[in-house]
């Protein structure tokens, strides 16, 4: 290949508008404008966002199944799976505890609800009746039994991540115990996984439409007015989230040997997608693919990411502590230090079930308030109008937290290729050698620059 051809190949990069994250961000901006200036049209766009998320959820279960099965069944020792699981649970518990504490401290310092003086008697409990009713159905034993689906196929039809993970691990163990007999089936499942990832690639072409529909509906339904009315609450929540990401997670990333900022740039498409759809699940399949490209072993990715979506919801933990104390402050309820410690301990348990039910953190928070007897669950009506904007921030933090968790646990387990990690993270960031840069300039300008221009 001649130097001129090689150079032209290097400079023939996709135009800026062909990048997915650019398309999604533009779609979000257009969605905000449509939702604000044409609210009726914005609300009518809801099916676009819902349909996109529905298609993604349709693909999540088989992708998790194929990834977990091929990852575990390909390993020589089952003991290593137990080690990964144990390390994951330790990490998840530590990080969610830190998230809860940071949220508790932040809301006590910033006091976003102080001065509202809402009369508890004026609350319309019927507005949150559905959430409180679902909350009463949640219990520790109920959560544990919910892990096991009624049928093998029930986990896939319901799309419950935890149940799919449970079935996948059992199937992988059974397949590995078959030994050489199961090799053909393992190869088939691996081929099927490639098909599902190709399906995902097709679906991602309409991601901007999903982001547009989700954002247009959000702005049209809840309006910019709710942002100003609850400005203090939103500022408190997002400042707390930024502290958690850029202080706690940044420190953990440095200890694990990689740059958080480089990682955030690497997953910018997934973050833009989550921002537009308000759903962390929309990024799950692509996150699994990207983490494997970063050098994580497939078995680690297959176990940590799905389980992280159930047990490592850092954003949701911050969400629950901030909202609980905000409601108490708005209702002029004086919570003692002891009351807040009890609330924290309850949240340590109830937060683990946030992803097991539809409604997630909101239902879990309703269950928590119902068990404390110090903050009325009816107080949730105060945050209904702004919860969508808070859940978006929580979804972003959840995705970032689980991505960092996977890299950290892979490094801890010796299952991370550090050279490949840095090569991927630094791709496109490294400066070009002088000779290559000069050659590209020559190809673009079709003439050599003079000495003055070089200088």
GUZADO-340762 format. One record per atom (N, C-alpha, C): y, x, z. Coordinates in pm, whole numbers, padded with zeros to 5 digits, always signed. Layout:
YXZ...
//
This chain:
-00120+00085+00000+00000+00000+00000+00125+00088+00000+00217+00059-00089+00338+00139-00098+00428+00112+00019+00515+00211+00055+00606+00193+00167+00697+00073+00152+00740+00045+00026+00830-00069+00005+00763-00201+00035+00634-00212-00005+00559-00336+00023+00537-00351+00172+00500-00240+00239+00477-00245+00384+00602-00288+00457+00716-00233+00412+00843-00267+00476+00877-00414+00457+00854-00465+00335+00888-00604+00308+00802-00699+00390+00674-00659+00415+00588-00741+00499+00641-00750+00641+00699-00639+00689+00749-00635+00825+00874-00720+00844+00954-00728+00737+01079-00801+00754+01066-00948+00715+00950-00988+00659+00929-01127+00622+00881-01206+00743+00964-01216+00842+00931-01293+00961+00975-01437+00941+00910-01532+01013+00950-01672+00999+01097-01692+01034+01162-01782+00964+01301-01814+00994+01312-01868+01136+01428-01853+01197+01445-01891+01338+01412-02038+01363+01442-02123+01264+01420-02266+01285+01272-02306+01273+01186-02212+01236+01044-02243+01224+00968-02215+01354+01035-02153+01452+00971-02129+01580+00961-02260+01658+00847-02283+01722+00824-02409+01792+00925-02433+01903+00955-02329+01982+01045-02349+02095+01186-02386+02048+01228-02333+01932+01359-02370+01878+01359-02517+01836+01252-02559+01769+01241-02698+01725+01239-02794+01844+01166-02757+01949+01155-02842+02067+01290-02852+02139+01359-02740+02155+01489-02740+02222+01590-02824+02143+01590-02810+02009+01679-02893+01927+01644-03040+01942+01515-03070+01949+01471-03209+01966+01518-03264+02101+01513-03180+02205+01559-03222+02338+01708-03252+02336+01786-03166+02270+01931-03186+02261+01963-03316+02187+01894-03340+02075+01915-03464+02000+01873-03584+02084+01762-03570+02158+01714-03678+02244+01815-03713+02352+01878-03612+02411+01981-03636+02513+02098-03713+02453+02140-03673+02333+02254-03739+02267+02220-03885+02234+02100-03908+02179+02059-04044+02144+02047-04130+02269+01983-04076+02374+01967-04152+02497+02099-04188+02563+02197-04099+02552+02326-04122+02617+02415-04218+02537+02425-04195+02407+02517-04275+02325+02453-04402+02269+02320-04401+02253+02249-04519+02202+02131-04551+02294+02160-04600+02416+02054-04619+02516+01940-04711+02472+01972-04817+02398+01865-04907+02353+01770-04836+02258+01829-04758+02167+01746-04679+02075+01666-04575+02152+01730-04513+02253+01662-04413+02334+01541-04468+02405+01554-04587+02465+01440-04648+02534+01329-04683+02435+01367-04716+02313+01268-04750+02211+01188-04628+02165+01237-04507+02196+01168-04384+02158+01056-04346+02254+01040-04422+02361+00939-04392+02462+00797-04374+02404+00754-04458+02309+00619-04440+02254+00595-04303+02191+00700-04239+02138+00682-04106+02078+00635-04006+02183+00705-04005+02298+00667-03913+02405+00533-03948+02465+00509-04076+02489+00384-04119+02551+00264-04089+02461+00281-04113+02332+00171-04089+02237+00136-03941+02229+00238-03856+02225+00212-03712+02219+00136-03665+02342+00181-03707+02461+00113-03668+02585-00030-03722+02587-00048-03842+02535-00182-03903+02531-00277-03822+02443-00226-03774+02330-00309-03693+02239-00344-03560+02306-00247-03499+02375-00273-03374+02445-00379-03394+02553-00366-03502+02630-00464-03532+02736-00602-03555+02678-00606-03611+02557-00735-03633+02491-00807-03501+02466-00729-03395+02439-00788-03265+02406-00813-03178+02529-00747-03209+02642-00756-03123+02760-00899-03114+02813-00966-03229+02829-01100-03230+02888-01201-03146+02809-01214-03166+02677-01310-03082+02603-01272-02935+02599-01141-02905+02596-01099-02765+02594-01133-02697+02727-01108-02765+02839-01145-02709+02970-01296-02690+02977-01370-02791+02933-01516-02783+02939-01567-02663+02860-01523-02650+02736-01571-02541+02650-01530-02405+02705-01406-02393+02755-01357-02265+02807-01432-02224+02932-01450-02318+03025-01520-02287+03150-01666-02253+03124-01732-02332+03041-01874-02310+03014-01897-02176+02944-01821-02147+02840-01840-02020+02769-01802-01901+02858-01700-01919+02942-01658-01810+03030-01762-01778+03136-01812-01881+03205-01907-01860+03315-02045-01824+03262-02091-01898+03161-02227-01875+03109-02242-01737+03045-02129-01677+03004-02135-01544+02942-02139-01432+03045-02110-01464+03170-02107-01361+03274-02248-01328+03321-02265-01201+03359-02396-01156+03401-02426-01195+03545-02324-01201+03630-02345-01230+03771-02270-01355+03813-02341-01448+03879-02278-01569+03929-02197-01543+04056-02223-01429+04122-02148-01398+04244-01999-01380+04216-01970-01325+04098-01830-01302+04063-01753-01433+04050-01823-01541+04010-01759-01672+03999-01716-01720+04137-01806-01699+04236-01773-01736+04373-01654-01658+04426-01646-01531+04389-01534-01447+04432-01402-01496+04372-01407-01530+04242-01286-01581+04177-01241-01710+04243-01338-01799+04272-01305-01926+04337-01243-01906+04474-01302-01816+04553-01251-01791+04688-01111-01730+04684-01090-01634+04596-00959-01571+04583-00854-01672+04535-00897-01761+04446-00804-01863+04396-00759-01955+04508-00853-02001+04591-00820-02093+04699-00727-02026+04801-00753-01900+04832-00667-01826+04927-00525-01816+04870-00516-01777+04744-00384-01764+04681-00312-01898+04676-00384-02003+04633-00323-02135+04622-00268-02183+04756-00347-02167+04861-00304-02214+04992-00182-02136+05041-00181-02006+05017-00068-01923+05059+00060-01964+04986+00052-01979+04853+00171-02010+04774+00224-02151+04799+00134-02249+04813+00181-02384+04839+00245-02394+04979+00193-02317+05073+00254-02314+05206+00395-02255+05199+00410-02146+05125+00542-02084+05108+00638-02183+05040+00589-02254+04938+00673-02350+04866+00720-02462+04959+00629-02512+05043+00665-02618+05138+00769-02569+05238+00750-02448+05288+00844-02393+05387+00981-02370+05326+00984-02314+05204+01112-02289+05136+01185-02421+05113+01113-02523+05070+01174-02654+05050+01230-02711+05178+01156-02695+05287+01199-02747+05418+01324-02675+05467+01325-02544+05455+01440-02465+05501+01563-02497+05416+01545-02504+05284+01656-02527+05192+01724-02660+05216+01646-02767+05230+01704-02900+05247+01773-02913+05383+01729-02838+05483+01795-02839+05614+01927-02762+05610+01933-02660+05524+02057-02582+05512+02160-02656+05427+02117-02710+05311+02210-02772+05217+02245-02916+05254+02155-02986+05326+02178-03122+05376+02231-03217+05268+02157-03239+05159+02207-03324+05050+02222-03472+05086+02148-03520+05188+02153-03662+05222+02248-03697+05335+02301-03596+05400+02391-03621+05514+02520-03686+05464+02561-03793+05533+02684-03862+05498+02664-03986+05414+02540-04013+05369+02515-04132+05288+02513-04259+05374+02461-04248+05499+02460-04358+05596+02402-04487+05538+02282-04477+05483+02214-04594+05426+02148-04674+05538+02167-04805+05537+02106-04893+05638+01960-04917+05600+01864-04880+05685+01722-04901+05653+01689-05047+05621+01763-05140+05681+01737-05282+05659+01772-05325+05517+01855-05246+05450+01898-05283+05315+01803-05235+05206+01699-05161+05243+01607-05106+05145+01516-05214+05088+01497-05210+04957+01409-05305+04889+01270-05242+04876+01184-05271+04972+01051-05209+04976+00965-05251+04857+00996-05364+04795+00914-05413+04683+00922-05319+04562+01033-05243+04555+01049-05152+04441+00948-05038+04442+00897-05005+04561+00799-04897+04571+00666-04948+04625+00646-05079+04617+00524-05139+04672+00399-05084+04603+00408-05064+04471+00292-05012+04398+00252-04873+04444+00352-04789+04472+00324-04652+04517+00265-04652+04658+00323-04733+04746+00273-04736+04885+00133-04797+04890+00106-04893+04802-00028-04953+04799-00131-04849+04754-00096-04771+04652-00186-04664+04607-00201-04556+04714-00094-04533+04790-00098-04431+04895-00197-04468+05004-00205-04597+05038-00298-04640+05143-00443-04617+05103-00466-04611+04971-00602-04591+04921-00643-04444+04925-00546-04353+04952-00575-04211+04954-00614-04166+05094-00717-04084+05102-00762-04026+05228-00833-03896+05197-00859-03816+05302-00927-03688+05281-01067-03711+05225-01142-03804+05285-01277-03831+05237-01274-03891+05097-01172-03977+05073-01159-04035+04940-01131-03930+04834-01049-03830+04870-01018-03723+04776-01142-03641+04745-01221-03609+04848-01341-03528+04829-01445-03599+04743-01464-03730+04769-01562-03804+04689-01511-03828+04547-01379-03826+04531-01320-03848+04399-01347-03731+04305-01379-03614+04362-01409-03497+04279-01531-03523+04192-01626-03601+04245-01751-03627+04172-01735-03757+04094-01745-03752+03961-01729-03874+03880-01849-03966+03892-01831-04091+03855-01941-04187+03861-02050-04151+03760-02009-04103+03644-02104-04057+03543-02055-03925+03485-02143-03856+03416-02105-03728+03354-01993-03749+03254-02005-03854+03175-01906-03879+03071-01780-03946+03127-01791-04002+03248-01675-04067+03309-01561-03971+03332-01592-03847+03366-01488-03746+03389-01408-03722+03262-01476-03725+03148-01407-03698+03021-01328-03820+02972-01383-03939+02993-01312-04060+02949-01188-04086+03035-01195-04052+03165-01081-04072+03254-00980-03959+03242-01023-03843+03192-00933-03729+03177-00894-03664+03308-00978-03679+03412-00948-03621+03543-00983-03472+03540-00882-03386+03555-00902-03242+03541-01001-03188+03643-00989-03232+03768-01077-03180+03874-01222-03220+03849-01244-03343+03806-01380-03388+03776-01439-03314+03657-01356-03291+03555-01402-03216+03438-01439-03074+03477-01359-03014+03564-01388-02879+03612-01519-02875+03688-01542-02975+03772-01666-02983+03849-01788-02989+03758-01783-03079+03659-01892-03093+03562-01911-02964+03483-01802-02902+03443-01807-02781+03360-01875-02666+03434-01840-02648+03562-01899-02540+03641-02049-02564+03659-02088-02688+03691-02230-02720+03707-02307-02695+03577-02249-02739+03465-02314-02722+03335-02327-02574+03301-02222-02496+03331-02225-02352+03302-02333-02282+03383-02346-02319+03511-02452-02260+03594-02590-02293+03538-02607-02420+03500-02736-02461+03444-02766-02389+03314-02664-02371+03230-02683-02303+03102-02718-02156+03123-02654-02094+03222-02683-01953+03247-02825-01934+03300-02870-02028+03380-03006-02019+03436-03114-02034+03329-03076-02088+03212-03173-02097+03102-03202-01961+03040-03113-01865+03065-03134-01731+03011-03118-01727+02860-03209-01655+02794-03202-01638+02649-03217-01770+02575-03286-01866+02637-03307-01996+02572-03176-02068+02544-03078-02047+02632-02952-02119+02618-02849-02049+02531-02882-01934+02474-02786-01858+02393-02736-01938+02273-02828-02009+02208-02789-02086+02088-02690-02196+02125-02717-02265+02236-02628-02371+02280-02492-02315+02320-02492-02198+02385-02367-02133+02424-02283-02099+02301-02348-02048+02197-02277-02015+02073-02220-02141+02008-02296-02251+02017-02248-02378+01960-02125-02428+02033-02129-02421+02167-02014-02467+02248-01891-02381+02220-01913-02252+02200-01802-02163+02170-01740-02199+02034-01825-02234+01938-01775-02275+01807-01699-02407+01818-01749-02498+01901-01681-02627+01921-01543-02604+01983-01534-02508+02074-01404-02479+02137-01302-02434+02033-01346-02357+01935-01256-02313+01828-01204-02434+01749-01292-02533+01729-01252-02653+01656-01144-02728+01734-01163-02742+01864-01065-02815+01946-00930-02742+01950-00933-02609+01952-00808-02535+01951-00738-02548+01815-00815-02562+01707-00754-02588+01577-00692-02727+01575-00759-02823+01640-00704-02958+01651-00571-02954+01729-00569-02873+01835-00447-02858+01914-00333-02802+01828-00367-02706+01743-00266-02646+01656-00205-02751+01563-00289-02843+01515-00240-02950+01427-00146-03043+01505-00188-03078+01628-00109-03170+01711+00028-03110+01743+00034-02978+01762+00159-02914+01802+00267-02922+01694+00229-02957+01572+00330-02973+01466+00424-03090+01497+00374-03188+01575+00458-03305+01607+00513-03294+01749+00502-03176+01812+00555-03157+01947+00704-03188+01957+00786-03148+01860+00929-03183+01869+00954-03333+01876+00872-03412+01806+00887-03558+01812+00856-03609+01952+00752-03553+02014+00716-03592+02150+00826-03557+02248+00882-03437+02233+00990-03394+02322+01115-03480+02303+01145-03512+02177+01260-03598+02147+01243-03736+02211+01126-03797+02193+01102-03929+02248+01108-03931+02399+01047-03829+02463+01046-03823+02609+01185-03806+02666+01266-03719+02608+01400-03695+02660+01494-03811+02631+01485-03870+02512+01570-03985+02477+01545-04100+02573+01419-04124+02603+01384-04232+02697+01436-04203+02838+01418-04079+02884+01461-04043+03019+01611-04063+03038+01690-04014+02943+01836-04027+02954+01878-04173+02941+01815-04247+02848+01850-04387+02828+01813-04473+02949+01697-04445+03007+01647-04526+03118+01721-04499+03248+01740-04371+03279+01796-04335+03409+01943-04294+03402+01987-04255+03284+02129-04230+03260+02186-04107+03327+02294-04060+03271+02363-03944+03326+02430-03981+03458+02458-04112+03477+02524-04156+03601+02442-04122+03724+02308-04132+03709+02222-04101+03824+02229-03953+03858+02259-03869+03759+02272-03726+03785+02393-03698+03874+02503-03768+03847+02623-03746+03928+02610-03810+04065+02545-03927+04071+02529-03996+04200+02443-03916+04296+02346-03848+04243+02256-03770+04328+02272-03620+04301+02395-03582+04271+02424-03442+04237+02381-03345+04345+02411-03377+04471+02377-03286+04581+02226-03266+04593+02151-03377+04575+02005-03368+04583+01950-03281+04470+01999-03303+04349+01952-03225+04235+01987-03078+04248+02108-03050+04295+02148-02911+04315+02058-02845+04419+02032-02916+04527+01946-02863+04633+01806-02834+04579+01751-02929+04503+01615-02911+04453+01606-02796+04353+01698-02792+04258+01689-02689+04155+01724-02550+04208+01816-02542+04303+01845-02412+04365+01721-02362+04439+01656-02453+04510+01533-02417+04581+01425-02370+04484+01411-02443+04373+01312-02405+04273+01341-02269+04212+01468-02241+04184+01506-02111+04128+01479-01998+04226+01504-02024+04355+01475-01923+04458+01326-01894+04462+01246-02000+04454+01100-01981+04459+01051-01901+04339+01103-01934+04220+01056-01867+04098+01105-01723+04091+01237-01704+04109+01295-01572+04084+01296-01480+04206+01254-01530+04320+01239-01443+04437+01090-01428+04472+01025-01540+04503+00885-01534+04546+00793-01494+04431+00795-01572+04322+00705-01541+04211+00741-01410+04144+00869-01376+04140+00910-01248+04082+00855-01132+04164+00859-01145+04295+00804-01040+04383+00654-01027+04364+00585-01139+04355+00440-01138+04335+00405-01076+04201+00482-01110+04097+00458-01053+03964+00476-00901+03965+00580-00855+04032+00603-00710+04041+00487-00641+04113+00438-00703+04219+00325-00645+04292+00199-00641+04206+00188-00737+04113+00072-00741+04024+00089-00650+03903+00211-00596+03885+00231-00497+03779+00285-00550+03648+00353-00665+03651+00413-00714+03526+00548-00778+03556+00628-00796+03451+00762-00850+03464+00761-01001+03449+00817-01071+03546+00823-01217+03539+00910-01261+03421+01022-01194+03399+01111-01232+03289+01041-01218+03154+00964-01113+03138+00888-01095+03013+00785-01206+02997+00723-01245+03108+00624-01353+03105+00689-01486+03069+00808-01512+03124+00879-01636+03093+00918-01641+02946+00959-01527+02891+00989-01523+02747+00863-01550+02666+00751-01501+02714+00624-01515+02642+00579-01661+02636+00609-01738+02742+00565-01878+02745+00681-01975+02722+00786-01928+02656+00905-02013+02639+00874-02140+02560+00780-02135+02467+00745-02255+02391+00684-02360+02482+00595-02317+02571+00529-02409+02663+00631-02468+02762+00724-02388+02808+00826-02437+02902+00917-02539+02835+00953-02514+02710+01037-02609+02637+00962-02741+02617+00832-02731+02594+00750-02851+02575+00742-02932+02703+00725-02865+02816+00719-02933+02946+00853-02999+02977+00962-02930+02945+01095-02985+02970+01118-03113+02891+01072-03116+02768+01093-03233+02684+01005-03350+02720+00880-03323+02760+00784-03431+02787+00774-03469+02934+00832-03386+03023+00823-03408+03169+00679-03407+03217+00592-03339+03145+00451-03333+03183+00400-03190+03173+00349-03137+03284+00294-03002+03283+00163-02997+03204+00095-03111+03192-00032-03115+03119-00012-03084+02971+00106-03113+02917+00130-03089+02775+00119-02942+02738+00135-02853+02838+00131-02710+02811-00003-02647+02849-00091-02722+02914-00213-02663+02968-00301-02595+02863-00337-02661+02752-00425-02594+02655-00366-02466+02598-00236-02469+02564-00172-02350+02506-00159-02239+02610-00139-02275+02736-00133-02175+02842-00267-02101+02854-00376-02173+02841-00508-02111+02849-00525-02009+02736-00481-02045+02618-00492-01955+02503-00406-01830+02524-00283-01850+02569-00191-01737+02584-00235-01643+02696-00290-01696+02802-00335-01611+02913-00454-01526+02871-00538-01580+02785-00648-01498+02731-00592-01387+02642-00489-01418+02564-00426-01315+02480-00362-01205+02564-00319-01241+02686-00257-01143+02774-00359-01050+02840-00487-01074+02817-00590-00984+02869-00671-01039+02983-00652-01167+03019-00734-01227+03126-00871-01265+03068-00975-01240+03146-01108-01281+03103-01116-01433+03096-01193-01482+03000-01203-01625+02977-01253-01700+03100-01344-01641+03175-01398-01707+03294-01290-01729+03399-01199-01631+03413-01089-01644+03510-00991-01751+03466-00954-01749+03338-00862-01850+03285-00921-01989+03300-01049-02001+03266-01114-02132+03272-01124-02189+03412-01133-02104+03512-01142-02152+03650-01006-02170+03715-00917-02073+03699-00791-02071+03774-00692-02175+03723-00673-02183+03591-00573-02275+03538-00606-02422+03570-00727-02472+03539-00756-02613+03572-00751-02641+03723-00806-02550+03804-00802-02572+03949-00660-02558+04002-00578-02473+03937-00439-02459+03977-00360-02586+03952-00395-02658+03846-00329-02786+03817-00364-02892+03922-00463-02865+04004-00502-02958+04110-00458-02909+04248-00461-02778+04271-00439-02726+04406-00318-02633+04419-00255-02598+04307-00144-02502+04314-00017-02561+04253+00024-02676+04306+00140-02746+04253+00264-02708+04335+00312-02588+04311+00426-02536+04389+00551-02623+04372+00580-02663+04248+00696-02747+04223+00687-02881+04293+00567-02938+04293+00547-03067+04360+00561-03053+04511+00520-02939+04566+00533-02917+04710+00680-02909+04751+00760-02837+04672+00904-02831+04698+00964-02971+04686+00920-03040+04584+00963-03178+04558+00943-03265+04683+00825-03261+04742+00791-03350+04852+00869-03318+04980+00884-03191+05012+00958-03157+05134+01106-03191+05120+01164-03158+05005+01306-03185+04984+01333-03335+04988+01250-03414+04921+01272-03559+04917+01249-03624+05053+01149-03579+05125+01121-03638+05256+01238-03620+05352+01289-03498+05361+01402-03471+05452+01530-03536+05399+01547-03541+05268+01664-03607+05210+01668-03754+05251+01554-03821+05243+01547-03963+05282+01584-03979+05429+01532-03891+05514+01563-03897+05657+01713-03877+05680+01772-03782+05609+01915-03756+05624+01998-03876+05576+01957-03936+05464+02032-04050+05410+02025-04171+05502+01914-04186+05574+01895-04300+05665+01942-04268+05807+02005-04151+05824+02054-04108+05957+01941-04099+06060+01823-04057+06015+01710-04037+06105+01710-03891+06151+01721-03871+06280+01729-03735+06335+01588-03682+06357+01545-03592+06270+01411-03534+06283+01419-03406+06365+01342-03399+06470+01338-03278+06552+01257-03170+06481+01264-03051+06535+01185-02940+06479+01037-02973+06484+00993-03037+06590+00852-03074+06604+00811-03175+06498+00899-03273+06471+00870-03372+06367+00853-03305+06231+00939-03208+06203+00934-03141+06072+00811-03052+06060+00769-02992+06168+00646-02911+06166+00526-03001+06139+00523-03118+06203+00414-03213+06181+00413-03258+06034+00533-03286+05980+00544-03324+05839+00491-03214+05749+00523-03090+05780+00477-02975+05701+00324-02965+05704+00266-02981+05821+00120-02972+05835+00050-03084+05758+00108-03203+05762+00048-03315+05688+00056-03289+05538+00170-03237+05493+00188-03207+05351+00093-03098+05303+00058-03006+05392-00038-02901+05355-00171-02962+05313-00204-03076+05372-00330-03144+05338-00312-03240+05221-00210-03326+05232-00194-03431+05131-00150-03377+04994-00080-03264+04992-00032-03209+04865-00146-03167+04773-00264-03141+04831-00378-03098+04749-00432-03210+04662-00398-03334+04696-00447-03445+04616-00345-03501+04521-00232-03430+04504-00123-03482+04423-00161-03502+04277-00252-03420+04227-00287-03430+04085-00408-03519+04060-00467-03572+04166-00591-03649+04150-00566-03796+04118-00440-03841+04127-00408-03981+04101-00289-03990+04007-00281-04102+03937-00165-04126+03850-00044-04156+03937+00063-04085+03917+00180-04100+04002+00203-03978+04084+00095-03897+04097+00102-03764+04156+00178-03751+04285+00280-03666+04282+00354-03628+04402+00421-03748+04468+00463-03847+04389+00534-03962+04447+00440-04044+04536+00317-04067+04489+00220-04140+04570+00179-04059+04691+00162-03927+04672+00127-03840+04783+00236-03839+04889+00362-03839+04845+00473-03843+04939+00475-03976+05013+00443-04086+04944+00436-04217+05009+00327-04218+05116+00214-04156+05085+00105-04147+05183+00146-04064+05303+00220-03956+05277+00265-03867+05385+00364-03939+05477+00462-04006+05418+00561-04077+05498+00497-04189+05579+00395-04252+05517+00326-04359+05588+00249-04311+05709+00208-04184+05707+00129-04131+05818+00213-04066+05927+00342-04040+05897+00428-03975+05998+00490-04075+06095+00514-04197+06050+00576-04303+06130+00720-04269+06174+00777-04164+06117+00915-04128+06153+01011-04156+06039+00961-04155+05915+01043-04184+05796+00979-04302+05724+01050-04411+05705+00991-04527+05637+00961-04499+05490+00842-04540+05446+00805-04519+05306+00896-04595+05212+00959-04702+05262+01051-04779+05179+01172-04695+05137+01197-04585+05208+01307-04497+05175+01291-04430+05039+01171-04434+04984+01147-04376+04852+01229-04445+04744+01271-04568+04771+01352-04641+04673+01484-04568+04647+01527-04487+04744+01653-04413+04728+01646-04308+04618+01526-04260+04589+01514-04150+04491+01446-04193+04362+01416-04322+04349+01349-04368+04227+01430-04338+04102+01562-04357+04108+01646-04341+03991+01661-04199+03942+01635-04103+04031+01657-03963+03995+01526-03884+03994+01417-03951+04030+01290-03878+04045+01243-03815+03914+01271-03882+03803+01227-03828+03673+01285-03690+03649+01412-03670+03685+01477-03541+03663+01422-03436+03759+01384-03478+03878+01325-03385+03974+01183-03347+03931+01109-03445+03881+00971-03417+03838+00967-03320+03721+01072-03322+03636+01078-03226+03526+01085-03083+03579+01172-03063+03679+01181-02931+03740+01051-02891+03806+00987-02988+03872+00859-02960+03937+00751-02920+03837+00749-02988+03722+00651-02956+03618+00670-02814+03566+00795-02774+03546+00823-02638+03500+00775-02534+03601+00804-02558+03730+00762-02464+03835+00610-02459+03844+00545-02575+03830+00398-02579+03834+00337-02493+03724+00391-02504+03603+00337-02427+03489+00358-02278+03511+00479-02240+03552+00508-02097+03577+00419-02045+03689+00409-02123+03798+00329-02081+03913+00183-02061+03879+00127-02149+03797-00014-02137+03761-00039-02023+03662+00059-01998+03576+00047-01883+03486+00047-01753+03563+00141-01739+03658+00147-01619+03742+00020-01607+03826-00028-01720+03880-00149-01719+03962-00269-01665+03884-00283-01706+03760-00396-01661+03678-00391-01510+03656-00272-01457+03625-00259-01313+03605-00285-01236+03734-00233-01287+03845-00249-01219+03974-00396-01218+04016-00463-01332+04005-00604-01340+04046-00691-01257+03953-00659-01255+03823-00733-01171+03729-00716-01024+03765-00594-00983+03800-00569-00845+03841-00643-00813+03970-00638-00905+04065-00705-00891+04194-00856-00878+04176-00909-00946+04076-01053-00947+04052-01097-00836+03958-01002-00757+03905-01037-00653+03809-01074-00709+03674-01021-00829+03642-01055-00896+03516-00934-00908+03424-00838-00815+03440-00717-00818+03359-00699-00685+03288-00686-00689+03157-00661-00570+03076-00511-00542+03080-00468-00449+03166-00326-00423+03186-00258-00369+03060-00331-00291+02983-00274-00236+02859-00244-00348+02761-00338-00441+02748-00318-00555+02659-00207-00645+02711-00199-00662+02843-00095-00743+02905+00044-00692+02867+00067-00563+02888+00198-00506+02860+00228-00503+02711+00125-00482+02631+00144-00481+02485+00189-00618+02437+00126-00725+02489+00162-00860+02449+00301-00900+02500+00328-00867+02627+00457-00905+02686+00573-00831+02620+00547-00709+02576+00654-00629+02517+00663-00643+02365+00575-00726+02308+00575-00742+02163+00708-00803+02118+00773-00735+02025+00901-00784+01975+01019-00744+02060+00992-00681+02178+01101-00639+02265+01130-00491+02249+01023-00415+02217+01039-00271+02202+01135-00238+02088+01209-00133+02107+01301-00087+02004+01222-00020+01891+01267-00041+01770+01202+00020+01656+01232+00170+01651+01136+00248+01602+01167+00388+01578+01280+00400+01477+01355+00508+01485+01472+00527+01400+01436+00522+01252+01326+00587+01215+01287+00592+01074+01254+00453+01021+01181+00371+01104+01144+00237+01062+01267+00148+01052+01356+00162+01148+01479+00084+01148+01562+00116+01024+01570+00244+00989+01646+00288+00873+01585+00233+00744+01451+00233+00737+01382+00184+00619+01406+00034+00600+01404-00042+00711+01428-00185+00703+01571-00214+00658+01666-00135+00710+01806-00153+00670+01822-00126+00520+01750-00028+00472+01756+00005+00329+01700-00109+00245+01589-00168+00293+01527-00276+00216+01615-00400+00214+01681-00427+00324+01766-00546+00333+01893-00530+00250+01957-00417+00266+02086-00394+00199+02073-00341+00057+01949-00300+00022+01921-00245-00112+02006-00123-00144+02055-00061-00043+02128+00064-00064+02136+00138+00067+02134+00271+00058+02143+00351+00179+02283+00344+00238+02294+00330+00369+02428+00333+00431+02482+00476+00429+02613+00488+00421+02671+00622+00422+02675+00677+00563+02719+00801+00576+02716+00867+00707+02806+00797+00808+02918+00747+00760+03010+00680+00852+02946+00556+00913+02869+00482+00828+02804+00361+00878+02696+00395+00978+02622+00505+00951+02518+00546+01045+02579+00584+01177+02691+00657+01170+02759+00698+01291+02810+00578+01367
//
